[in-house]
Amino acid sequence: MKPKWKRKLIWLYAKIVKDDGSPAYVARGWALGMFIGCVIPMSVQIIIAIPLSFPLRGSKIGAALGTFITNPFSVLFLYPAQCWVGNKIIGGELTWEATKKAAMGLIKLDLTGFFQTGETLIISFFIGGLLLALFCTPLTYFGVYYLVIRYRRIKAALREKRRAAAGTKAE
């Protein structure tokens, strides 16, 4: 029996490559979800990602699932790092410990640490998120595009191979 994480990766791969639409359509949806997942706080990501996928003509499933870069486990690492990097970019004076405490307060919805750091943390969060999004979004787009193209080529080759095998049996 495969470990649980391998089954989840196989499920995710199947969701990516079997989505209807062109490879660009699928990749746009996933890249949009990744961007929203990096920049927008966790509680409203899907509410923003799915409606945006309509005018941007991206996969709705990809947009929703792409936001899961931030999940209850990854935010324990991403949000503090994102806030700290953003703080360093704007020249803030927050230490790693203060940033981590405030970001953990955001995660736990304990807003006392958040209100103590206030505006600086909010700006740091969004700037750090934009930096992460600038890195992850193109990687997601081209990675998903490649996976969809590769899957469809393999599937077409197998279909052709079966047709050829069926043709030789009929003769």
Residue pairs with C-beta under 8 A, 6 or more apart in sequence:
2 10
12 65
13 147
15 61
15 65
16 26
16 30
16 62
16 144
16 147
16 148
17 147
17 148
17 151
17 152
18 151
19 25
19 26
19 29
19 59
19 61
19 62
19 148
21 59
23 144
23 145
23 148
23 149
23 152
24 145
25 57
25 58
25 59
26 58
26 59
26 62
26 144
26 145
26 148
27 58
27 62
27 140
27 141
27 142
27 144
27 145
27 148
28 53
28 56
28 57
28 58
28 59
28 62
28 141
29 53
29 58
29 59
29 60
29 61
29 62
29 63
29 66
30 58
30 59
30 62
30 63
30 65
30 66
30 140
30 141
30 144
31 58
31 66
31 137
31 138
31 140
31 141
31 144
32 49
32 52
32 53
32 56
32 58
32 62
32 63
32 66
33 45
33 49
33 62
33 63
33 64
33 65
33 66
33 67
33 68
33 69
34 66
34 67
34 69
34 133
34 136
34 137
34 140
35 66
35 133
35 136
35 137
36 45
36 48
36 49
36 52
36 63
36 66
36 67
37 45
37 49
37 66
37 67
37 68
37 69
37 70
38 69
38 70
38 82
38 129
38 130
38 132
38 133
38 136
38 137
39 126
39 129
39 130
39 132
39 133
40 48
40 129
41 106
41 125
42 70
42 71
42 75
45 67
45 70
46 64
46 67
49 63
49 64
49 66
49 67
50 60
50 63
50 64
52 63
53 59
53 60
53 62
53 63
54 60
62 144
66 140
69 78
69 136
70 78
70 79
75 107
76 104
76 107
78 132
79 103
79 104
79 106
79 107
79 125
80 96
80 99
80 100
80 103
80 104
81 128
82 103
82 124
82 125
82 128
82 129
82 131
82 132
83 94
83 99
83 102
83 103
83 121
83 124
83 125
83 128
84 94
84 96
84 99
84 100
84 124
84 128
85 124
85 127
85 128
85 131
85 132
86 123
86 124
86 125
86 126
86 127
86 128
86 129
86 131
87 94
87 99
87 120
87 121
87 124
87 128
89 124
89 127
89 128
89 131
90 120
90 123
90 124
90 127
92 120
92 124
94 102
94 117
94 120
94 121
94 124
98 117
99 117
99 121
99 124
101 113
102 113
102 114
102 116
102 117
102 121
103 121
103 125
104 110
104 113
105 111
105 112
105 113
105 114
106 114
106 121
106 125
114 121
